């Protein structure tokens, strides 16, 4: 159970992904909160989905329709968490 988390924990999490938490109050681990990613896309998601599920911005995710893949360099520019694990390829 994640009910011991605070709004400040979510602010720190969003910052670690290069984004921000827009919701003013912490409404629970499963409640929808408003976020913005490092590319200024706004979206709603629960902390459970983002932290436990590993998701982030739905607009930045590659889709089945766009099979070109994930642009690691582009996303690592604004997402410190991804940047920690990605090394630019020549």
Residue frames as a rotation matrix with the C-alpha (Angstrom) as fourth column:
UNK 1
0.579 0.815 0.000 0.00
0.815 -0.579 0.000 0.00
0.000 0.000 -1.000 0.00
UNK 2
-0.414 -0.780 0.470 1.33
0.811 -0.551 -0.199 3.43
0.414 0.299 0.860 -0.94
UNK 3
0.588 0.764 0.267 -0.88
0.552 -0.619 0.558 5.63
0.592 -0.181 -0.786 1.19
UNK 4
0.472 -0.494 -0.730 2.15
0.686 -0.314 0.656 6.81
-0.553 -0.811 0.191 3.18
UNK 5
-0.410 -0.617 0.672 3.27
0.905 -0.368 0.215 8.84
0.114 0.696 0.709 0.14
UNK 6
0.025 0.355 -0.935 2.93
0.436 -0.845 -0.309 12.61
-0.900 -0.400 -0.176 0.04
UNK 7
0.951 0.305 0.052 2.44
0.202 -0.484 -0.851 15.21
-0.234 0.820 -0.522 -2.65
UNK 8
0.469 -0.851 -0.237 6.11
-0.782 -0.525 0.336 16.11
-0.410 0.028 -0.911 -2.27
UNK 9
-0.209 -0.490 0.846 7.02
-0.009 0.866 0.499 12.50
-0.978 0.096 -0.185 -3.16
UNK 10
0.458 0.480 0.749 5.06
0.733 0.272 -0.623 12.90
-0.503 0.834 -0.227 -6.39
UNK 11
0.926 -0.220 -0.306 6.71
-0.312 -0.903 -0.295 16.26
-0.211 0.368 -0.905 -7.11
UNK 12
0.018 -0.982 0.187 10.11
-0.667 0.128 0.734 14.56
-0.745 -0.138 -0.652 -6.71
UNK 13
-0.074 0.023 0.997 9.05
0.454 0.891 0.013 11.68
-0.888 0.454 -0.076 -8.97
UNK 14
0.849 0.451 0.275 7.83
0.451 -0.348 -0.822 14.05
-0.275 0.822 -0.499 -11.70
UNK 15
0.672 -0.677 -0.300 11.07
-0.662 -0.731 0.168 16.02
-0.333 0.086 -0.939 -11.47
UNK 16
-0.154 -0.763 0.628 13.05
-0.274 0.643 0.715 12.78
-0.949 -0.062 -0.308 -11.87
UNK 17
0.038 0.258 0.965 11.27
0.810 0.558 -0.181 12.29
-0.585 0.789 -0.188 -15.21
UNK 18
-0.874 -0.438 0.210 11.83
0.480 -0.709 0.517 15.88
-0.078 0.552 0.830 -16.33
UNK 19
-0.275 0.872 0.405 8.22
0.451 -0.255 0.855 16.84
0.849 0.418 -0.323 -15.69
UNK 20
-0.878 0.094 0.469 5.94
-0.417 -0.630 -0.655 18.44
0.234 -0.771 0.593 -13.13
UNK 21
-0.548 0.782 -0.297 2.96
0.836 0.517 -0.182 17.50
0.011 -0.348 -0.937 -11.00
UNK 22
-0.716 0.340 0.609 0.12
-0.010 -0.878 0.478 19.93
0.698 0.337 0.633 -11.70
UNK 23
0.314 0.872 -0.374 -2.41
0.403 0.235 0.885 18.60
0.860 -0.429 -0.278 -9.17
UNK 24
-0.010 -0.273 0.962 -2.42
-0.568 -0.790 -0.230 20.72
0.823 -0.548 -0.147 -6.01
UNK 25
0.194 0.154 0.969 -3.33
-0.951 0.270 0.148 17.92
-0.239 -0.951 0.199 -3.57
UNK 26
-0.861 -0.417 -0.292 -2.40
-0.458 0.884 0.087 14.28
0.222 0.209 -0.953 -3.15
UNK 27
0.016 0.996 0.090 -5.61
-0.997 0.009 0.080 12.32
0.079 -0.092 0.993 -3.63
UNK 28
0.518 0.126 0.846 -4.29
-0.415 0.902 0.120 8.77
-0.748 -0.413 0.519 -3.21
UNK 29
-0.473 -0.844 0.252 -2.07
-0.275 0.414 0.868 6.27
-0.837 0.341 -0.428 -4.99
UNK 30
-0.527 0.326 0.784 -4.83
0.726 0.652 0.217 5.13
-0.441 0.684 -0.581 -7.35
UNK 31
0.470 0.761 -0.448 -6.41
0.437 -0.641 -0.631 8.55
-0.767 0.101 -0.634 -8.02
UNK 32
0.360 -0.292 0.886 -5.89
0.879 -0.211 -0.427 10.48
0.312 0.933 0.181 -11.24
UNK 33
0.251 -0.394 -0.884 -3.50
0.391 -0.795 0.465 13.39
-0.886 -0.462 -0.045 -10.95
UNK 34
0.990 0.054 0.128 -2.52
0.138 -0.437 -0.889 15.96
0.008 0.898 -0.440 -13.60
UNK 35
0.225 -0.974 0.017 1.06
0.469 0.124 0.875 15.92
-0.854 -0.189 0.485 -14.87
UNK 36
0.920 -0.087 -0.382 3.18
-0.376 -0.469 -0.799 17.52
-0.110 0.879 -0.464 -17.58
UNK 37
0.646 -0.722 0.248 6.19
0.713 0.687 0.141 15.88
-0.272 0.085 0.959 -19.20
UNK 38
-0.130 -0.843 -0.522 9.45
0.402 -0.526 0.749 17.53
-0.906 -0.113 0.408 -20.24
UNK 39
-0.846 -0.074 0.527 7.98
0.531 -0.186 0.827 18.13
0.037 0.980 0.197 -23.71
UNK 40
-0.857 0.507 -0.091 5.05
-0.433 -0.806 -0.404 20.09
-0.278 -0.307 0.910 -22.19
UNK 41
-0.455 0.758 -0.467 2.43
-0.116 0.470 0.875 17.40
0.883 0.452 -0.127 -22.84
UNK 42
-0.507 0.383 0.772 -0.29
-0.860 -0.158 -0.486 17.46
-0.064 -0.910 0.410 -20.16
UNK 43
-0.303 0.432 -0.849 -1.90
-0.203 0.841 0.501 14.19
0.931 0.324 -0.167 -19.12
UNK 44
0.246 0.441 0.863 -3.82
-0.963 0.008 0.270 12.51
0.112 -0.897 0.427 -16.31
UNK 45
0.083 -0.230 -0.970 -2.61
-0.081 0.968 -0.237 9.34
0.993 0.098 0.062 -14.64
UNK 46
0.970 0.218 0.104 -2.44
-0.135 0.130 0.982 7.74
0.201 -0.967 0.155 -11.22
UNK 47
0.184 -0.932 0.312 0.82
-0.980 -0.148 0.136 7.55
-0.081 -0.331 -0.940 -9.29
UNK 48
0.277 -0.022 0.961 0.28
-0.249 0.964 0.094 3.77
-0.928 -0.265 0.262 -9.26
UNK 49
0.921 0.111 0.373 0.38
0.315 0.350 -0.882 3.63
-0.229 0.930 0.287 -13.08
UNK 50
0.772 -0.627 0.105 3.39
-0.395 -0.602 -0.694 5.89
0.499 0.495 -0.712 -13.37
UNK 51
0.051 -0.799 0.600 5.54
-0.999 -0.030 0.045 4.66
-0.018 -0.601 -0.799 -10.50
UNK 52
-0.001 -0.010 1.000 4.55
-0.399 0.917 0.009 1.02
-0.917 -0.399 -0.005 -10.13
UNK 53
0.735 0.420 0.532 3.71
0.275 0.532 -0.801 0.50
-0.619 0.735 0.275 -13.82
UNK 54
-0.249 -0.964 0.092 6.68
0.564 -0.068 0.823 2.41
-0.787 0.257 0.561 -15.22
UNK 55
0.232 0.402 0.886 4.62
0.957 -0.257 -0.134 4.55
0.174 0.879 -0.444 -17.61
UNK 56
-0.601 -0.292 -0.744 5.02
0.428 -0.904 0.009 8.26
-0.675 -0.313 0.668 -18.24
UNK 57
-0.363 0.492 -0.791 3.68
-0.553 -0.797 -0.243 10.58
-0.750 0.349 0.561 -20.94
UNK 58
0.174 0.503 0.846 1.23
0.378 0.759 -0.529 8.88
-0.909 0.412 -0.058 -23.31
UNK 59
0.931 0.172 -0.321 2.01
-0.194 -0.511 -0.837 11.35
-0.308 0.842 -0.443 -26.13
UNK 60
0.161 -0.963 -0.215 5.72
-0.964 -0.200 0.173 10.56
-0.210 0.180 -0.961 -26.03
UNK 61
-0.073 -0.167 0.983 5.24
-0.231 0.962 0.146 6.78
-0.970 -0.217 -0.109 -26.19
UNK 62
-0.855 -0.160 -0.493 5.76
-0.516 0.171 0.839 5.03
-0.049 0.972 -0.229 -29.50
UNK 63
0.097 0.963 0.251 2.58
-0.734 0.240 -0.636 3.52
-0.673 -0.123 0.730 -30.92
UNK 64
-0.019 0.007 1.000 1.71
0.399 0.917 0.001 0.50
-0.917 0.399 -0.020 -33.02
UNK 65
0.876 0.422 0.234 0.85
0.388 -0.329 -0.861 2.88
-0.287 0.845 -0.452 -35.87
UNK 66
0.694 -0.719 -0.039 4.31
-0.672 -0.628 -0.393 4.48
0.258 0.299 -0.919 -35.65
UNK 67
0.957 -0.290 -0.001 6.63
0.282 0.928 0.244 1.51
-0.069 -0.234 0.970 -35.91
UNK 68
0.541 -0.797 0.270 9.71
-0.107 -0.383 -0.917 3.70
0.834 0.467 -0.292 -36.31
UNK 69
0.099 -0.503 -0.859 10.59
0.797 0.556 -0.234 3.02
0.595 -0.662 0.456 -32.70
UNK 70
0.819 0.147 -0.554 11.71
0.541 -0.518 0.662 5.00
-0.190 -0.843 -0.504 -29.73
UNK 71
0.417 -0.686 0.596 14.00
0.204 -0.569 -0.797 8.01
0.885 0.454 -0.097 -30.17
UNK 72
0.441 -0.281 -0.852 16.19
0.888 0.276 0.368 7.61
0.132 -0.919 0.371 -27.09
UNK 73
-0.640 -0.764 0.087 18.32
0.749 -0.645 -0.150 10.70
0.170 -0.031 0.985 -27.75
UNK 74
-0.394 0.584 0.710 15.25
0.014 -0.768 0.640 12.93
0.919 0.262 0.294 -28.13
UNK 75
0.644 0.754 -0.132 13.61
0.097 0.091 0.991 11.74
0.759 -0.651 -0.015 -24.91
UNK 76
0.262 -0.630 -0.731 16.81
0.954 0.284 0.098 11.55
0.146 -0.723 0.676 -22.85
UNK 77
-0.518 -0.433 0.737 17.29
0.414 -0.882 -0.227 15.29
0.749 0.187 0.636 -23.46
UNK 78
-0.251 0.530 0.810 14.40
-0.612 -0.735 0.292 16.10
0.750 -0.422 0.509 -21.09
UNK 79
0.823 0.563 -0.076 14.00
-0.337 0.591 0.733 12.93
0.458 -0.578 0.675 -19.01
UNK 80
0.041 -0.894 0.446 16.80
-0.977 -0.129 -0.168 12.57
0.208 -0.429 -0.879 -16.44
UNK 81
0.292 0.110 0.950 15.72
-0.526 0.848 0.063 9.03
-0.799 -0.518 0.305 -15.55
UNK 82
0.957 0.051 0.286 16.06
0.204 0.583 -0.787 7.84
-0.207 0.811 0.547 -19.15
UNK 83
0.667 -0.744 0.034 19.28
-0.516 -0.495 -0.699 9.78
0.537 0.448 -0.714 -19.58
UNK 84
0.211 -0.588 0.781 20.84
-0.894 0.207 0.397 7.85
-0.395 -0.782 -0.482 -16.70
UNK 85
0.200 -0.039 0.979 20.40
-0.018 0.999 0.043 4.60
-0.980 -0.027 0.199 -18.62
UNK 86
0.866 0.160 0.474 20.89
0.459 0.126 -0.880 5.77
-0.201 0.979 0.036 -22.19
UNK 87
-0.137 -0.915 -0.380 24.17
0.187 -0.400 0.897 6.53
-0.973 0.051 0.226 -23.86
UNK 88
0.553 0.338 -0.761 24.03
-0.581 -0.499 -0.643 8.44
-0.597 0.798 -0.080 -27.12
UNK 89
0.335 -0.389 0.858 24.98
0.559 0.815 0.151 6.29
-0.758 0.429 0.491 -30.09
UNK 90
-0.477 -0.581 -0.660 27.25
-0.201 -0.659 0.725 7.70
-0.856 0.478 0.197 -32.84
